[in-house]
């Protein structure tokens, strides 16, 4: 949805409600100026991720996730085991449909 700043100012409540369903772009002098969006969508953007159920993903995407590897030079350093305790190997991640 795109509205002028004048229209937005005259009907703020209406556009606040609409922003719960979709972002509302407010224009100024005919150009996009501000976007009003729900707090939920804002938090999703800030966190930088969207959670989806695996049954919503196609086989190609599932395969890409299952075969993905982190390059050794980008991997987080491994924590050293506590004195006297052996560190158990970490099992590979299995992706399955629910």
C-alpha positions in Angstrom: 0.0 0.0 0.0 1.3 3.5 -0.9 -0.3 6.7 0.5 0.7 10.4 0.5 1.8 12.0 3.7 -1.3 14.2 3.7 -3.6 11.1 3.4 -1.6 9.3 6.1 -1.8 12.2 8.5 -5.6 12.4 8.0 -6.2 8.7 8.7 -3.3 7.5 10.9 -5.4 4.9 12.7 -6.6 3.3 9.5 -3.0 2.9 8.2 -1.7 1.7 11.6 -4.3 -1.1 11.4 -3.4 -1.8 7.7 0.3 -2.0 8.6 -0.5 -5.0 10.8 -1.3 -6.9 7.5 1.1 -5.3 5.0 3.7 -2.5 5.0 2.4 1.0 4.2 4.7 3.3 2.2 4.2 7.0 2.9 5.2 9.3 0.1 6.4 12.9 0.3 6.4 15.0 -2.9 5.6 11.9 -4.9 8.6 9.9 -3.6 8.8 7.0 -1.1 9.7 8.6 2.2 8.7 6.3 5.1 7.4 2.8 5.6 5.1 1.8 8.4 5.1 -1.9 9.3 3.9 -4.2 12.1 6.1 -4.7 15.2 6.3 -8.4 14.4 7.6 -7.8 10.9 10.1 -5.2 12.3 11.4 -7.7 14.8 11.7 -10.3 12.0 13.8 -7.9 9.9 16.0 -7.0 12.9 16.7 -10.6 13.7 17.5 -11.2 10.0 15.7 -14.5 9.7 12.4 -15.9 8.9 11.3 -19.2 10.4 9.5 -21.6 8.2 8.3 -25.1 8.6 10.2 -27.7 6.7 7.1 -28.9 4.9 7.0 -25.4 3.3 10.4 -25.9 1.7 11.0 -27.6 -1.6 13.4 -30.6 -2.0 16.1 -28.5 -3.6 16.2 -26.1 -0.6 16.2 -29.0 1.9 19.0 -30.6 0.0 21.0 -27.4 0.0 20.6 -27.0 3.7 21.5 -30.6 4.4 24.7 -30.4 2.4 25.8 -27.0 3.5 29.1 -26.7 5.3 30.9 -23.9 7.1 34.3 -23.2 5.7 37.0 -24.0 8.2 38.4 -20.4 8.3 34.9 -19.1 9.2 34.0 -21.7 11.8 33.7 -20.8 15.4 36.6 -22.0 17.5 35.9 -25.2 19.3 35.6 -24.9 23.1 38.2 -26.9 25.0 36.8 -29.7 27.1 36.9 -29.3 30.9 40.0 -30.8 32.6 39.6 -34.6 32.8 36.5 -34.8 30.6 36.5 -36.1 27.0 34.5 -34.1 24.5 31.8 -36.2 22.8 31.7 -36.0 19.0 28.9 -33.8 17.6 26.5 -35.8 15.5 25.6 -34.5 12.0 22.3 -32.6 11.7 19.5 -34.5 10.1 16.7 -32.7 8.3 13.4 -34.5 8.1 9.9 -33.5 7.2 7.4 -33.3 10.0 
